[in-house]
Amino acid sequence: MSSTDNKEKNVELGPVETGPDADEHQITKPVSKFTRWYRSPLFNVIMVGLISFTQPGIWNALNSTGAGGAQEPYLVNGSNSLTFGIMVFGCSLFSILSNKIGIKWVLIIGTLGYAPYSASLYVNNRYGVEWFVLFGGALCGIAASALWASEGAIALGYADIKDRGKFTGIWLGLRELGQLIGASIQLSLNVKQEGRGKVGYTTYLVLIALQCLGLPFALLVSSPQKVIKPDGSRLKDPTLNKTVKGEFKKIWSLFKRKQMYLLVPILVGFQWNSTYLGIYMTKYFSVRSRTLGSLVSGIAATAANIFWGWFYDRQSLSRPTIAKITWAFFVALMLATFGWQTANEKLYGDLKSAGTPITLDWANPGFGRGFASMVILRFLNESHYMFVYWLIGAFFDDIETLGLAVGIVRSFESVGSCLAFGIGAAQVAPMVNLIIAFAMFGFTIPATTAVVFMVPERPIHLRKLEDGSTSGSEGEPEVVKNSASIEGSVTAPAASTDAKEKDGAQAPVYELK
């Protein structure tokens, strides 16, 4: 086939792998423009974002109203504690399985448990059935383990290094779209409920329907080895020559690196305030104000995703500088907001002790004070997600390591959420929950500061480093390079090992001290 024929048929040539050692043996074949778009990193990250929109996005929309829309938070907090308890072990297990059975199949499993959980909330809301909420929480824990282990690895691993901030913003921004749409539906259905209570049961039916769209979106995602990057290169298949035992050894070896185990405090302790906020909303806000809070929280989180996605990809600042500026901003604003919220909680507690009923509604004075602090905390929580994933992408390059790293991140986040929701399930005073959240954030500061000062200018390719080989270029992902242009020949064997050795020049390997 000539290059003229290729141009007439609007096709381009892209590389495909023929074996586990695709760097030495590769061929090319015609690829249509539609296939190139369908297999592009951007399309796949958008699909992952839409999955996140229909699954945890809707879950967040329900939980942002406080207690999944229920009147009292204790049963739902118990179910959430069960969910995250399963995820403590499930996230790492599924990250290992994703390198064995394929990240796409793990992603598909991740779309199967959220709708049953939302259905359990509907049944409880309408008929008072409690056991189904716990069973739904268990199913959600299994599915969320798979989803959390795969979606982050795809968002980071499919993107070029220079695009990781943007792609992470797209993924998490679309997730917040789920909260925005879900919260808008809730607000429209509950706008006349000025008192405290629970949301109407029709709310759940619409949200369950949206969650059923997750599986079709997952089927559209490409496996890593089928993704075609803008330069025509492809990722290697991370499932080749893998054993479960070997992956367990790799994830343990990865966890022993300083930049991973020093992240444990922030993973466990940063978001304890989320449980407090759920209790805070149910205790003090009217039903319609709770649904408004869910909507505005989604807007704040979306703003965080857009801003940090732009900021993290700034070329005018080095990555170490970006890390330090971001963390300094988090610490200052988080401590100030916790101080503000402590004053709010003391005021409401004193009023309640004096026998004054408290219902914060947008039609009542004093609403803005209690509402604004909640929105700021939601903004900071979402910013934390962006920051942690950006840190992982700043340290590691290859999709295999990123998949395992995301599993570790999600496992320890689940430890924190499990403990936080467990305390939230106990009937303790809101001030106690707030003080615990405040203390846990203080606990995260020293270790995270140490990690921030370890951020390199370019990430490392850990698999190549452990194998004793050099990376192809500075910070370059593990890809199979396209050695044939559109006008070139259909087959193009790579240079031999001997030729490479004669060439002499080797790119430097970057190590983290």
C-alpha positions in Angstrom: 0.0 0.0 0.0 1.5 3.4 -1.0 1.5 6.5 1.0 -0.8 8.1 -1.6 -3.4 5.3 -1.0 -3.2 6.0 2.8 -3.8 9.7 2.3 -6.8 9.0 0.0 -8.4 6.7 2.6 -7.7 9.2 5.4 -5.8 6.7 7.5 -2.6 7.0 9.5 -0.1 4.4 10.6 0.3 3.4 14.2 2.5 0.8 15.9 1.2 -2.4 17.3 3.0 -4.9 19.6 3.7 -8.4 18.5 5.1 -9.8 21.8 6.4 -9.1 25.2 9.6 -7.5 23.8 7.9 -5.0 21.5 10.8 -2.5 21.7 12.9 -4.9 19.6 10.2 -6.3 17.3 7.4 -4.1 16.0 5.2 -3.6 13.0 2.8 -1.0 11.8 -0.6 -1.1 10.2 -3.1 1.3 8.8 -5.2 3.1 11.5 -8.2 5.3 10.6 -8.7 8.7 12.0 -11.8 7.6 13.9 -9.7 4.7 15.5 -7.0 7.1 16.4 -9.5 9.4 18.2 -11.3 6.5 19.8 -8.0 5.1 21.1 -6.6 8.4 22.2 -5.7 9.1 25.8 -8.1 12.1 25.9 -11.1 10.0 24.8 -10.3 7.3 27.4 -9.9 9.8 30.2 -13.2 11.4 29.3 -14.9 7.9 29.4 -13.3 7.3 32.8 -14.6 10.7 33.9 -18.1 9.8 32.7 -17.9 6.6 34.7 -16.8 8.6 37.7 -19.7 10.9 37.1 -22.3 8.1 37.1 -20.7 6.1 40.0 -18.9 8.0 42.8 -20.3 11.3 41.5 -23.9 10.3 42.2 -22.7 8.6 45.5 -21.2 12.0 46.5 -24.4 13.8 45.5 -26.3 11.7 48.0 -23.7 11.9 50.7 -23.2 15.6 50.3 -26.8 16.1 51.5 -25.8 14.5 54.7 -26.3 10.8 55.6 -27.3 9.8 52.0 -30.4 11.9 52.3 -31.7 10.1 55.4 -33.0 11.9 58.5 -30.5 10.5 60.9 -26.8 9.8 60.0 -26.0 6.7 62.0 -27.2 3.8 59.8 -25.7 5.3 56.6 -22.4 6.1 58.4 -22.3 2.5 59.5 -22.9 1.3 55.9 -20.2 3.7 54.7 -17.8 2.4 57.3 -18.4 -1.1 56.0 -17.8 0.1 52.4 -14.5 1.6 53.2 -13.5 -1.3 55.5 -13.7 -3.6 52.4 -11.8 -1.1 50.4 -8.9 -1.1 52.8 -7.8 -4.5 51.3 -9.8 -4.4 48.1 -8.1 -1.4 46.5 -4.6 -3.0 46.7 -5.9 -6.4 45.7 -7.6 -5.0 42.6 -4.6 -2.9 41.7 -2.6 -6.1 41.6 -5.3 -7.9 39.6 -5.4 -5.0 37.1 -1.8 -5.9 36.2 -2.8 -9.6 35.8 -6.3 -9.6 34.2 -6.2 -6.2 32.7 -7.2 -2.7 33.9 -10.3 -2.5 31.7 -11.9 -5.6 33.3 -11.2 -4.2 36.8 -12.8 -1.0 35.7 -15.9 -2.9 34.4 -16.2 -4.7 37.8 -16.1 -1.2 39.4 -19.4 -0.1 37.8 -21.5 -3.0 39.2 -22.0 -2.1 42.9 -23.0 1.6 43.2 -26.5 1.3 41.8 -27.5 -1.5 44.3 -26.2 0.8 47.1 -28.4 3.7 46.0 -31.3 1.2 45.6 -30.8 0.2 49.3 -31.1 3.9 50.3 -34.4 4.1 48.3 -35.8 1.0 50.0 -34.8 2.3 53.4 -36.2 5.7 52.7 -39.6 4.4 51.5 -40.0 1.2 53.5 -37.6 1.5 56.4 -35.6 -1.6 55.5 -32.2 -1.4 57.2 -30.4 -4.7 56.4 -30.4 -3.8 52.6 -28.4 -0.6 53.4 -25.6 -2.7 55.0 -25.7 -5.2 52.1 -25.6 -2.4 49.6 -22.7 -0.9 51.4 -20.8 -4.2 51.1 -21.5 -4.4 47.3 -20.4 -0.8 46.9 -17.2 -1.6 48.8 -16.2 -4.3 46.3 -17.1 -2.2 43.3 -15.5 0.9 44.6 -12.3 -1.1 45.3 -12.1 -2.0 41.7 -13.1 1.4 40.4 -10.7 3.3 42.6 -7.8 1.0 41.7 -8.3 1.5 38.0 -9.7 4.9 37.2 -6.8 6.8 38.7 -4.2 4.6 37.0 -5.9 5.2 33.6 -6.1 9.0 34.1 -2.4 9.2 35.1 -0.9 6.4 33.1 -2.5 7.1 29.7 -1.6 10.8 29.8 1.8 12.3 28.8 3.7 13.8 31.7 3.0 17.3 30.6 -0.8 16.6 30.5 -1.3 14.9 33.8 -2.6 17.9 35.7 -5.1 18.6 32.9 -6.2 15.0 32.6 -6.6 14.6 36.3 -8.7 17.7 36.3 -10.9 16.3 33.5 -11.4 13.0 35.3 -12.2 14.5 38.7 -14.1 17.4 37.1 -16.5 15.0 35.3 -16.9 13.1 38.6 -18.1 16.4 40.2 -20.5 16.8 37.2 -22.3 13.8 38.7 -22.7 15.6 42.0 -23.9 18.8 40.2 -26.6 17.0 38.2 -27.6 14.8 41.1 -27.7 17.7 43.5 -29.7 19.8 41.0 -32.3 17.0 40.8 -32.4 16.7 44.6 -32.9 20.4 45.0 -35.7 20.6 42.4 -37.6 17.8 44.1 -37.1 19.1 47.7 -37.1 22.8 47.3 -40.2 23.3 49.4 -39.0 21.4 52.4 -38.0 24.2 54.8 -37.7 22.0 57.9 -35.3 19.2 58.9 -36.0 15.6 57.8 -35.2 13.4 54.9 -35.3 13.9 51.1 -38.2 12.5 49.0 -37.8 8.9 47.8 -38.4 9.9 44.1 -34.9 11.5 44.3 -33.3 8.1 44.4 -35.0 6.7 41.3 -33.5 9.3 39.0 -30.1 8.9 40.5 -30.2 5.1 40.2 -31.1 5.4 36.5 -28.0 7.6 36.0 -25.7 5.1 37.8 -26.8 2.3 35.4 -25.0 4.1 32.6 -21.6 3.3 34.1 -21.2 -0.2 32.5 -21.7 1.0 28.9 -19.1 3.7 29.4 -16.7 1.2 30.8 -17.0 -1.0 27.7 -15.8 1.9 25.6 -12.5 2.2 27.4 -9.4 0.9 25.6 -6.9 -1.5 27.2 -3.4 0.2 27.7 -1.8 -1.6 24.8 -4.5 -0.3 22.4 -4.2 3.3 23.3 -2.6 5.5 20.6 -0.8 8.6 21.9 -0.7 11.8 19.8 2.9 11.0 18.5 1.7 7.6 17.3 3.3 5.6 20.2 1.5 3.0 22.3 1.8 1.8 25.9 3.1 -1.7 26.6 0.7 -4.3 27.8 1.1 -4.3 31.6 -0.4 -7.8 32.0 2.4 -9.6 30.0 4.4 -12.1 32.1 2.8 -11.2 35.3 2.0 -13.4 38.3 -0.1 -12.4 41.3 2.7 -13.3 43.7 5.1 -11.2 41.8 2.7 -8.2 41.9 2.3 -8.6 45.6 6.1 -8.3 45.9 6.2 -5.2 43.7 3.4 -3.4 45.7 5.2 -4.1 48.9 8.5 -2.9 47.4 6.8 0.2 46.2 5.2 0.9 49.6 8.7 0.7 51.3 9.8 3.8 49.2 9.9 6.9 51.3 7.7 8.9 49.0 4.9 6.3 49.5 4.9 5.5 53.2 5.3 9.1 54.2 2.0 9.8 52.4 0.2 7.5 54.7 -0.7 10.2 57.3 -2.3 12.5 54.7 -4.2 9.6 53.1 -5.6 8.5 56.5 -6.1 11.8 58.1 -7.0 14.5 55.7 -10.6 13.9 55.0 -11.9 13.0 58.5 -13.9 16.2 58.2 -16.1 14.6 55.5 -17.9 12.5 58.1 -18.2 15.5 60.4 -19.8 17.5 57.5 -22.4 14.8 57.0 -23.4 15.0 60.6 -23.2 18.8 60.6 -25.7 19.0 57.6 -28.2 16.6 59.1 -28.1 18.2 62.6 -28.4 21.9 61.6 -29.7 22.4 58.1 -33.2 22.2 56.5 -33.8 19.6 53.8 -33.7 22.1 50.9 -30.5 23.7 52.4 -28.9 20.3 52.5 -29.6 19.7 48.8 -28.4 23.3 48.0 -25.2 22.4 50.0 -24.7 19.4 47.8 -25.1 21.5 44.7 -22.7 24.3 45.8 -20.2 21.7 47.1 -20.1 20.2 43.6 -19.5 23.7 42.1 -16.7 24.3 44.6 -15.1 20.9 43.8 -15.4 21.6 40.1 -13.7 24.9 40.5 -10.9 23.1 42.4 -10.4 20.6 39.6 -10.3 23.3 36.9 -7.9 25.5 38.9 -5.5 22.9 40.1 -5.5 21.1 36.7 -4.3 24.4 35.1 -1.9 25.2 37.9 -0.2 21.8 38.1 0.7 21.9 34.3 2.2 25.4 34.5 5.5 25.4 32.6 6.8 28.6 34.2 7.2 26.9 37.6 9.2 23.8 38.4 7.4 20.8 39.9 9.1 21.1 43.3 8.0 24.8 43.5 4.4 23.9 42.6 4.4 21.2 45.3 5.6 23.6 48.0 3.2 26.4 47.0 0.2 24.1 46.9 1.0 22.5 50.3 1.6 25.9 52.0 -1.8 27.1 50.7 -3.5 23.9 52.0 -2.1 24.1 55.4 -2.8 27.8 55.9 -6.4 27.7 54.6 -7.3 24.4 56.3 -6.2 25.6 59.7 -8.0 28.9 59.3 -11.2 27.1 58.2 -11.1 24.6 61.1 -10.8 27.5 63.5 -13.8 29.2 62.0 -15.9 26.0 62.0 -15.0 25.4 65.7 -16.4 28.8 66.5 -19.6 27.9 64.5 -20.0 24.6 66.3 -19.6 26.1 69.7 -22.3 28.7 68.9 -24.8 26.1 67.7 -24.0 23.8 70.6 -24.6 26.7 73.1 -27.9 27.6 71.5 -29.0 24.0 71.5 -28.1 23.7 75.2 -30.1 26.8 75.9 -33.2 25.1 74.4 -33.2 27.2 71.2 -34.0 25.0 68.1 -31.5 25.4 65.3 -32.6 25.0 61.6 -30.3 26.7 59.2 -32.3 27.6 56.1 -31.5 30.1 53.3 -34.5 32.1 54.4 -33.2 32.6 57.9 -30.5 34.9 59.3 -27.2 33.3 60.1 -27.4 30.8 57.2 -24.4 32.2 55.3 -22.0 31.8 58.2 -22.6 28.1 58.7 -22.9 27.4 55.0 -19.7 29.1 53.7 -17.4 27.2 56.0 -18.9 23.9 54.8 -18.3 24.9 51.1 -14.7 25.9 51.8 -14.0 22.5 53.4 -15.5 20.7 50.4 -13.3 22.8 48.1 -10.2 21.8 50.1 -11.2 18.1 50.2 -11.4 18.0 46.4 -8.1 19.9 46.2 -6.6 17.2 48.4 -7.6 14.6 45.8 -6.0 16.5 43.0 -2.8 17.1 45.0 -2.3 13.5 46.1 -2.8 12.2 42.5 -0.5 14.8 41.1 2.2 13.8 43.6 2.0 10.2 42.5 2.3 11.3 38.9 5.2 13.5 39.8 7.1 10.6 41.4 6.4 7.7 39.0 6.0 7.4 35.2 5.0 3.9 34.0 1.4 2.7 34.1 2.3 -0.5 36.0 3.8 1.4 38.9 1.1 4.0 38.8 -1.6 1.3 39.0 0.0 -0.2 42.1 0.6 3.3 43.6 -3.1 4.2 43.2 -4.0 1.0 44.9 -1.9 1.9 47.9 -3.3 5.4 48.0 -6.9 4.3 47.9 -6.3 1.6 50.5 -5.0 4.0 53.1 -7.6 6.6 52.2 -10.1 3.9 52.9 -8.5 3.2 56.3 -9.2 6.8 57.2 -12.7 6.9 55.8 -13.6 3.6 57.5 -12.4 4.9 60.9 -14.0 8.3 60.4 -17.4 6.8 59.4 -17.1 4.3 62.2 -16.9 7.2 64.7 -19.7 8.9 62.8 -21.9 5.9 63.3 -21.6 6.3 67.1 -23.8 8.8 68.6 -21.2 11.3 69.7 -21.5 15.1 69.7 -20.7 16.9 66.5 -18.0 18.9 68.3 -16.2 15.7 69.2 -16.1 14.7 65.5 -14.8 18.1 64.6 -12.0 18.1 67.1 -10.9 14.6 65.9 -10.9 15.8 62.3 -8.9 18.9 63.4 -6.3 16.8 65.2 -6.0 14.3 62.3 -5.2 17.1 59.9 -2.5 18.4 62.3 -1.1 14.8 62.3 -0.7 14.9 58.5 1.4 18.1 58.3 5.0 16.9 59.2 5.2 13.8 57.0 3.5 15.4 54.0 5.8 18.4 54.3 8.7 15.9 54.0 7.2 14.3 50.9 6.6 17.7 49.3 10.3 18.5 49.6 11.1 15.2 47.8 9.2 16.0 44.6 11.6 15.7 41.6 11.5 17.8 38.4 10.8 14.7 36.4 9.3 11.3 37.4 11.2 8.1 37.3 10.4 4.9 35.3 10.5 2.5 38.2 10.3 -0.7 36.2 13.2 0.2 34.0 15.2 1.4 37.1 14.7 -1.9 38.9 15.6 -3.8 35.8 18.9 -1.9 35.6 18.1 -0.3 32.2 17.8 3.3 31.2 14.8 5.2 30.1 14.5 6.3 26.5 14.4 10.0 27.4 14.0 12.3 30.3 10.8 11.4 32.0 9.5 9.5 28.9 6.7 7.0 29.5 7.1 3.3 28.6 5.9 3.3 25.0 6.6 1.6 21.8 7.8 4.3 19.4 6.4 4.6 15.9 9.3 4.3 13.6 7.2 4.7 10.4 5.6 7.8 9.1 2.5 8.0 7.0 4.6 8.2 3.9 7.0 5.5 5.2 7.0 1.7 4.7 4.4 -0.5 6.3 6.9 -2.5 8.3 9.8 -1.0 10.2 12.0 -3.2 12.4 13.7 -1.5 15.4 17.4 -1.1 15.6 19.3 -4.1 17.0 20.8 -4.2 20.4 24.3 -4.2 19.0 23.5 -1.0 17.0 22.2 0.6 20.1 25.4 -0.2 22.0 27.6 1.2 19.2 25.6 4.4 19.3 26.9 4.9 22.8 24.8 7.8 24.1 22.4 6.9 26.9 19.8 9.1 28.5 20.3 9.8 32.2 18.3 7.8 34.8 16.7 10.0 37.5 16.7 8.6 41.0 14.9 9.8 44.1 17.1 10.2 47.1 
